[in-house]
């Protein structure tokens, strides 16, 4: 379709298990990191997880992403399968940019930063099947301390994901906030918090006593946690640009997908 309309395009498998042999022989296939700097628009066919994987591969490049939903909910996608013809409108530049805040995470162990990363959706601290003790603070002031399954530190884009399932608020994706959502906390007073984007959240792992825990960035298990580890989360200087064709408002999408 794009080629027939005069647009140069290339297919980039997102996951290692994607099989390029199922494509026609005349379709160009290349790794995303080889062509991304020459792209004007990145069309992602899949679900929210596929988009998150592409965002990680784009790093800080401000290339607009147009999502076509082949997943389940698809809150981050602009088009459904029946809207495929509108891809040509997007290729012609007929879209608006939805600028999405990202967050940065630093893992501090014994006073040293041992890992940094960026997330569009969320940072999750979780036990491996055991309750873990966590203390969360904002700019040095304690917000909550509890034993439970874990905690989610989310962006507005991620508010309709795991955070919502854990009882967190739904926030407009173009907003800029930091969202804290405890997961199955063993304390009556554990509630979600929506913070100013200028804040810095700090979460400390305590009293693990041999229990295992991990930190996940946008759904990717990346680091096992140890007792006394400190996870700092704050607004990133990076943003993700989502192409919005204006078919539905965020409220219409949320109403349709959450009924």
C-alpha positions in Angstrom: 0.0 0.0 0.0 2.7 2.5 0.9 4.9 1.5 -2.0 1.9 1.9 -4.4 1.4 5.4 -3.1 5.0 6.3 -3.7 6.4 6.1 -0.1 9.6 4.3 0.5 9.2 1.7 3.3 11.0 -1.1 5.0 9.8 -3.9 7.3 11.6 -4.2 10.6 10.9 -7.2 12.8 10.5 -6.1 16.4 11.1 -9.4 18.2 13.6 -12.1 17.6 10.8 -14.6 16.9 9.4 -12.5 14.1 9.8 -14.5 10.8 10.7 -12.4 7.7 10.1 -15.5 5.5 6.3 -15.0 5.8 6.7 -11.7 3.9 6.6 -11.4 0.1 10.0 -11.6 -1.5 9.9 -8.1 -2.8 9.5 -6.6 0.7 12.7 -5.1 2.1 13.5 -6.3 5.6 16.1 -4.7 7.9 16.8 -4.3 11.6 15.2 -1.2 13.0 18.4 0.2 14.3 19.9 0.2 10.8 17.2 2.4 9.3 15.6 4.3 12.1 17.7 7.5 11.6 16.3 7.8 8.1 12.6 7.4 9.0 10.0 10.1 9.1 7.3 7.8 10.6 7.4 4.5 12.4 4.3 2.4 11.9 4.0 -0.3 14.6 1.7 -3.2 14.0 0.9 -5.1 17.2 -0.2 -4.2 20.7 1.1 -1.9 23.4 3.9 -4.3 24.2 5.2 -4.0 20.7 5.1 -0.2 20.8 7.1 -0.3 24.1 9.7 -2.5 22.5 10.0 -0.1 19.6 10.3 2.9 21.9 13.3 1.2 23.6 14.9 0.7 20.2 14.3 4.3 19.1 16.1 5.5 22.2 15.8 9.3 22.3 15.0 9.8 18.6 11.9 12.0 18.2 10.4 9.9 15.3 6.6 9.8 15.5 5.1 6.3 16.2 1.8 5.3 14.7 0.3 2.2 16.3 -2.0 -0.3 14.6 -3.7 -2.5 17.2 -3.4 -6.2 16.7 -3.2 -6.9 20.5 -5.9 -6.9 23.1 -6.5 -3.5 24.7 -4.2 -1.3 22.6 -4.5 2.0 24.6 -1.4 3.3 22.8 -2.4 2.5 19.3 -4.1 5.1 17.1 -5.7 2.7 14.6 -7.7 -0.6 14.6 -7.3 -3.2 11.8 -10.3 -1.8 10.0 -8.6 1.6 9.8 -5.6 0.4 7.8 -6.3 2.7 4.9 -5.6 5.7 7.1 -2.0 4.8 7.2 -1.6 6.7 3.9 -3.0 9.8 5.6 -0.4 9.5 8.3 2.4 8.9 5.7 1.3 12.2 4.1 1.8 13.9 7.5 -1.9 14.3 8.3 -1.6 13.7 12.1 -0.9 15.6 15.3 1.8 14.7 17.8 0.9 13.4 21.2 4.0 14.1 23.2 4.4 11.5 26.0 6.4 12.0 29.1 9.0 9.4 30.0 10.6 8.6 33.3 14.2 7.8 34.2 15.3 5.3 36.8 18.5 4.9 38.7 19.3 1.8 40.8 21.6 2.7 43.7 23.4 -0.1 45.6 25.9 0.6 48.4 26.0 4.3 47.4 26.8 3.6 43.8 24.6 3.9 40.7 24.7 0.5 39.1 21.9 0.8 36.5 20.0 3.6 34.6 17.2 3.3 32.1 14.2 5.2 30.7 10.6 4.0 30.5 7.4 5.2 28.7 5.0 3.1 30.8 6.3 2.1 34.2 9.0 0.9 36.6 7.8 -2.1 38.7 9.5 -3.4 41.8 8.1 -6.9 42.6 8.8 -9.9 44.7 9.3 -13.3 43.2 6.2 -14.8 44.7 7.0 -13.4 48.2 5.9 -10.3 50.1 8.6 -7.6 50.2 9.0 -4.6 52.4 9.2 -1.2 50.6 9.4 2.4 51.7 8.6 5.1 49.1 9.4 8.8 49.6 9.0 12.0 47.6 11.9 14.5 47.8 12.9 13.0 51.1 9.5 12.8 52.7 8.1 9.3 53.4 4.9 8.6 51.4 4.2 5.0 52.3 5.9 2.0 53.8 4.4 -1.5 53.5 4.8 -5.2 53.0 3.2 -6.4 49.8 3.8 -7.8 46.3 5.5 -4.6 45.1 5.0 -1.1 43.8 4.4 0.5 40.4 6.0 3.9 39.4 4.1 5.0 36.3 3.8 7.7 33.7 0.3 9.0 32.5 0.8 6.7 29.5 1.3 3.8 31.7 -1.7 4.7 34.0 -4.0 2.4 31.9 -1.7 -0.6 32.2 -0.5 -2.5 35.3 -1.0 0.6 37.5 -4.7 0.7 36.7 -5.0 -3.1 37.4 -3.4 -2.4 40.8 -6.1 0.2 41.6 -4.2 3.3 40.3 -5.8 6.3 38.7 -6.4 6.8 35.0 -4.5 9.9 33.8 -4.6 11.6 30.4 -1.6 10.4 28.5 -0.5 13.9 27.4 -0.4 15.0 31.1 2.9 15.0 33.0 2.7 13.3 36.4 4.5 10.7 38.4 2.1 8.0 39.7 2.8 5.6 42.6 0.6 2.5 43.0 1.2 -0.1 45.7 0.6 -3.7 44.6 -1.5 -5.8 47.1 -0.1 -3.9 50.1 -0.7 -5.4 53.6 -1.8 -2.1 55.1 -5.2 -0.3 55.0 -3.7 3.1 54.3 -1.9 2.2 51.1 -3.2 4.4 48.3 -2.0 5.6 44.9 -0.4 9.0 44.7 -0.3 11.4 41.7 2.8 13.6 42.0 4.1 16.7 40.3 6.5 15.8 37.5 9.3 17.8 39.2 9.4 15.4 42.1 11.9 12.6 42.6 10.5 9.3 43.9 12.8 7.1 46.0 11.9 3.5 46.9 14.0 1.4 49.3 13.9 -2.3 49.6 14.0 -3.4 53.2 13.9 -6.6 55.2 14.1 -8.9 52.3 15.8 -11.6 54.5 16.6 -13.9 51.6 13.4 -13.1 49.6 14.0 -12.3 46.0 12.8 -9.2 44.2 13.3 -7.6 40.9 13.0 -4.3 39.0 11.2 -4.3 35.6 11.4 -1.4 33.1 8.4 -1.3 30.7 7.7 -5.0 31.2 11.3 -6.2 30.8 12.8 -7.9 33.9 16.2 -6.3 34.0 17.7 -6.4 37.5 17.4 -8.5 40.7 17.2 -6.3 43.8 19.0 -6.7 47.1 18.2 -5.6 50.6 18.8 -1.9 51.0 18.7 -1.1 47.3 17.4 2.4 46.4 15.4 3.0 43.2 15.2 6.7 42.2 12.6 7.7 39.5 12.1 11.1 38.0 11.0 12.8 34.8 13.2 12.0 31.9 14.5 14.6 29.4 13.3 12.2 26.7 9.8 12.1 25.2 8.0 9.7 23.0 6.0 11.2 20.0 2.9 9.3 19.2 1.1 10.1 15.9 -2.6 10.9 16.6 -5.1 10.9 13.7 -7.8 12.3 15.9 -10.3 9.5 15.3 -11.3 9.2 18.9 -10.5 11.2 22.1 -8.7 9.5 25.0 -12.0 9.4 26.9 -13.8 7.6 24.0 -10.9 5.0 23.8 -10.9 4.4 27.5 -14.7 4.0 27.6 -14.7 1.6 24.7 -11.8 -0.5 26.0 -12.7 -0.6 29.7 -16.4 -1.6 29.4 
